[in-house]
Amino acid sequence: MAKESVKARQRKREALSAKYAEKRAALKAAGDYKALDLLPRNASPVRLKNRCQLTGRPRGYIRYFGISRVIFRDMALQGKIPGVKKASW
């Protein structure tokens, strides 16, 4: 599990990115790059990292489910993800 401070930092970046998304798009369309520089750095969507919603794990992220591979496997084996079952052939 990721530290709580790392998860909190990620949530803060997500909130700032959503808050300034419309303003960033308008400034980019206008070509006003000096005004873009004045926005907070964490408002940029590039600074976001895909993290597991449950544990905060940054690696092995499955975008479709929003969780890491480890949690995905556990939940799939427990039958908590509808339509997913272990393959056998």
C-alpha positions as CSV (number, residue, x, y, z in Angstrom):
1,M,0.0,0.0,0.0
2,A,1.1,3.5,-0.8
3,K,1.6,6.0,2.0
4,E,-1.3,8.1,2.9
5,S,0.7,11.3,2.0
6,V,1.3,10.0,-1.5
7,K,-2.4,9.2,-2.0
8,A,-3.4,12.6,-0.6
9,R,-1.0,14.3,-3.0
10,Q,-2.5,12.4,-5.9
11,R,-6.0,13.5,-4.8
12,K,-4.9,17.1,-4.6
13,R,-3.4,17.0,-8.1
14,E,-6.7,15.4,-9.5
15,A,-8.7,18.2,-7.9
16,L,-6.5,21.0,-9.2
17,S,-6.4,19.4,-12.6
18,A,-10.2,19.3,-12.8
19,K,-10.5,22.8,-11.4
20,Y,-8.3,24.4,-14.0
21,A,-9.1,22.2,-17.0
22,E,-11.5,24.6,-18.6
23,K,-9.2,27.6,-18.0
24,R,-6.2,25.6,-19.4
25,A,-8.1,24.7,-22.5
26,A,-9.1,28.3,-23.2
27,L,-5.6,29.6,-22.7
28,K,-4.1,26.9,-24.9
29,A,-6.7,27.7,-27.7
30,A,-5.8,31.4,-27.4
31,G,-2.1,30.6,-27.5
32,D,-1.4,32.5,-24.3
33,Y,1.5,30.5,-22.9
34,K,2.7,33.1,-20.5
35,A,-0.7,32.9,-18.7
36,L,-0.4,29.1,-18.7
37,D,2.9,29.4,-16.9
38,L,1.2,31.3,-14.1
39,L,-1.2,28.4,-13.3
40,P,-0.2,26.0,-10.6
41,R,2.1,23.2,-11.7
42,N,-0.1,20.5,-10.2
43,A,-3.0,21.8,-12.4
44,S,-1.4,20.1,-15.4
45,P,-2.9,16.7,-16.3
46,V,0.5,15.5,-17.2
47,R,1.5,15.4,-13.6
48,L,-1.2,12.8,-12.7
49,K,-0.2,9.2,-12.2
50,N,-2.5,6.2,-12.6
51,R,-2.9,4.7,-9.2
52,C,-5.0,1.8,-7.8
53,Q,-8.2,3.2,-6.3
54,L,-8.0,0.8,-3.3
55,T,-4.3,0.6,-2.4
56,G,-2.6,3.5,-4.3
57,R,-0.2,1.1,-6.0
58,P,1.4,2.9,-9.1
59,R,2.5,-0.1,-11.0
60,G,0.5,-2.8,-12.7
61,Y,-2.5,-0.5,-13.1
62,I,-5.5,-1.9,-15.1
63,R,-7.1,1.2,-16.6
64,Y,-10.5,-0.5,-17.4
65,F,-11.1,-1.4,-13.8
66,G,-9.1,1.4,-12.1
67,I,-7.2,-1.0,-9.8
68,S,-3.8,-2.8,-9.7
69,R,-3.2,-6.3,-11.0
70,V,-2.7,-7.6,-7.5
71,I,-6.1,-6.4,-6.3
72,F,-7.7,-7.3,-9.6
73,R,-6.6,-11.0,-9.1
74,D,-7.8,-11.2,-5.5
75,M,-11.2,-9.7,-6.4
76,A,-11.6,-11.9,-9.4
77,L,-10.8,-15.0,-7.5
78,Q,-13.3,-14.0,-4.8
79,G,-16.0,-13.4,-7.5
80,K,-16.3,-9.7,-6.7
81,I,-15.9,-8.5,-10.3
82,P,-18.9,-9.5,-12.4
83,G,-18.1,-11.3,-15.7
84,V,-14.5,-12.1,-14.8
85,K,-13.4,-15.7,-14.0
86,K,-10.1,-17.6,-14.1
87,A,-9.2,-19.0,-17.5
88,S,-8.8,-22.7,-17.9
89,W,-8.3,-24.7,-21.1
